[in-house]
Amino acid sequence: MGFFVGKAFVLPPLLTPLLTPKIDGNAAVILQIMASVSIVLKTTKKLVNDEYAVALRVIHNRLCKYYLMHSLVSDPTLKFRVNQKDWRSPQPEDNGLGRFMKTVPDFRKMNDILGQKLLAARNLLKEYAEDGIEFNFERFEEDIRSIESRKSFKNKKSILLKDYYLSIIQEHEQN
C-alpha cells in the first residue's frame, strides 16, 4: 500500500485521492481510506471457449467484490468476456484500467466503456468522501447501477401517449 522513505510514510499517487481527512474532537487529522476500484479479468471462473469475464473490482477493508461489466452496461450486443491472451492487465501507469487488445472486435468501443465505468466508479467514491458517507458495497452497487439506468432513460425518446396511439392507428390503417 505504501512505503517508507527515511522516516516518512509515502502513499502511491493512486491512493491519495481516495483518502478522506477527518478531524476528531482533539483536532487530530484522521485519514479514512475509501475503497479502490479497477477493471480486471475475473479469472476465478472460466467461461466457455477459455474466456473469462471482465469485471469492475472493488476492494474495501481487504474485502473484494466483483461487478461483471455485462451487467453494468445496457448494450447487450457487447460481450465483455475475453481470452487471457487478448487482455492487457492494468499496469501502474493505467491507474487500474485493464484493456482489450486489438485482436478483439470492437475493442475501441469496449475500452471506452471500460474507461467510462472506471471513471464513474471513482467519481462515486469521491462523492462519498466529499459528503462524508461511509462506504459499503450495497450502496455502491445501487449507485453504480443507477448511473447506467439514468443514462439509458435519458437516451430514450419521450413520446406522448396520444402520439403513441395515433402511430398505432396509422399503422393499422396502412395495413
C-alpha positions in Angstrom: 0.0 0.0 0.0 2.7 2.5 0.9 6.4 2.5 1.7 8.9 4.3 3.9 11.3 6.9 2.7 13.6 7.7 5.5 11.2 8.3 8.4 8.2 9.4 6.3 5.4 7.0 5.1 4.6 7.7 1.5 1.5 6.6 -0.3 1.4 6.0 -4.1 -0.4 8.7 -6.1 -3.2 6.3 -7.0 -4.4 6.1 -3.3 -4.1 9.7 -2.3 -7.3 10.9 -3.9 -9.2 8.2 -2.1 -8.2 9.3 1.4 -10.7 11.3 3.4 -9.3 13.6 6.1 -11.5 13.8 9.2 -10.9 15.9 12.3 -11.8 14.4 15.7 -12.5 16.3 18.9 -8.8 16.7 19.7 -8.1 18.4 16.4 -6.1 15.5 15.1 -6.4 14.6 11.5 -7.5 11.0 10.9 -7.4 9.6 7.4 -10.2 7.3 6.4 -9.3 5.0 3.5 -12.0 4.6 0.9 -12.3 1.7 -1.5 -10.2 1.2 -4.5 -11.5 0.3 -7.9 -10.0 -1.3 -11.1 -11.1 -3.1 -14.2 -9.8 -6.7 -14.3 -10.3 -10.0 -15.9 -12.1 -12.3 -13.4 -10.0 -15.4 -13.7 -11.7 -17.3 -10.8 -14.3 -18.7 -13.1 -13.6 -19.8 -16.6 -16.4 -19.4 -19.2 -16.9 -21.2 -22.5 -14.0 -21.2 -25.1 -11.4 -20.5 -22.4 -12.8 -17.0 -21.9 -13.1 -15.0 -18.7 -15.5 -12.2 -17.7 -14.4 -8.6 -17.4 -15.3 -7.0 -14.1 -15.1 -3.9 -12.0 -13.2 -5.0 -8.9 -13.9 -3.0 -5.7 -11.7 -3.5 -2.6 -12.6 -2.1 0.8 -11.1 -3.1 4.1 -9.5 -6.2 2.4 -12.8 -7.3 1.1 -13.1 -7.7 -2.6 -16.3 -7.7 -4.7 -16.6 -8.1 -8.5 -19.3 -6.4 -10.6 -19.4 -8.0 -14.1 -19.3 -5.5 -16.9 -22.0 -7.1 -18.9 -24.4 -6.5 -16.0 -23.4 -2.8 -15.7 -23.8 -1.9 -19.4 -27.1 -1.6 -21.2 -25.8 -2.7 -24.6 -26.4 -6.4 -24.9 -24.5 -6.7 -28.2 -21.2 -6.1 -26.5 -19.7 -9.2 -24.9 -17.4 -8.3 -22.0 -15.5 -11.6 -22.0 -12.2 -12.5 -23.5 -9.3 -14.9 -23.6 -6.4 -14.1 -21.3 -4.1 -13.6 -24.4 -6.4 -10.9 -25.7 -6.4 -8.9 -22.4 -4.0 -6.4 -21.1 -4.0 -6.4 -17.3 -3.9 -3.0 -15.6 -0.4 -1.6 -15.3 0.6 1.1 -12.7 0.5 3.8 -15.4 -3.0 2.7 -16.4 -4.5 3.6 -13.0 -6.4 0.4 -12.7 -7.8 0.2 -16.2 -7.4 -3.2 -17.9 -7.9 -3.2 -21.7 -9.0 -5.4 -24.6 -6.2 -5.9 -27.2 -6.6 -5.0 -30.8 -7.4 -8.7 -31.7 -10.9 -8.3 -30.1 -13.7 -7.0 -32.3 -15.0 -3.6 -31.2 -12.0 -3.2 -28.8 -12.0 0.6 -29.0 -15.7 0.9 -28.1 -15.4 -1.6 -25.3 -12.2 0.0 -23.9 -14.0 3.4 -24.0 -16.9 1.9 -22.0 -14.4 0.4 -19.5 -12.8 3.8 -19.0 -16.2 5.5 -18.5 -17.2 2.9 -15.9 -14.0 3.2 -14.0 -14.3 7.0 -14.0 -17.9 6.7 -12.8 -16.9 4.4 -10.0 -14.1 6.7 -9.0 -16.4 9.7 -9.0 -18.8 7.8 -6.8 -16.0 7.2 -4.3 -15.0 10.8 -4.5 -18.7 11.9 -3.8 -18.8 9.5 -0.8 -15.6 11.1 0.5 -16.7 14.7 0.0 -20.1 14.1 1.6 -18.7 12.1 4.5 -20.6 8.9 3.5 -19.2 5.7 4.8 -18.5 3.2 2.0 -20.5 -0.1 1.8 -20.8 -2.5 -1.1 -24.6 -2.4 -1.2 -24.8 1.4 -1.5 -22.0 1.3 -4.1 -23.8 -1.4 -6.2 -27.1 0.5 -6.1 -25.4 3.8 -7.1 -23.3 2.3 -9.9 -26.3 0.5 -11.4 -28.5 3.6 -11.1 -26.0 5.6 -13.2 -26.5 3.2 -16.1 -30.3 3.2 -15.8 -30.4 7.0 -15.7 -28.2 7.2 -18.8 -30.4 4.7 -20.7 -33.5 6.5 -19.6 -32.1 9.8 -21.0 -31.4 8.2 -24.3 -35.0 7.1 -24.8 -37.1 9.5 -26.8 -40.0 10.8 -24.9 -43.4 10.4 -26.6 -46.8 11.5 -25.5 -49.5 8.8 -25.1 -51.7 10.5 -27.7 -48.9 10.4 -30.2 -48.3 6.7 -29.5 -51.9 5.8 -30.1 -52.0 7.9 -33.2 -49.0 6.0 -34.6 -50.7 2.6 -33.9 -53.9 3.8 -35.6 -51.9 4.9 -38.6 -50.1 1.5 -38.8 -53.5 -0.3 -38.8 -54.9 2.0 -41.4 -51.9 1.3 -43.7 -52.4 -2.5 -43.3 
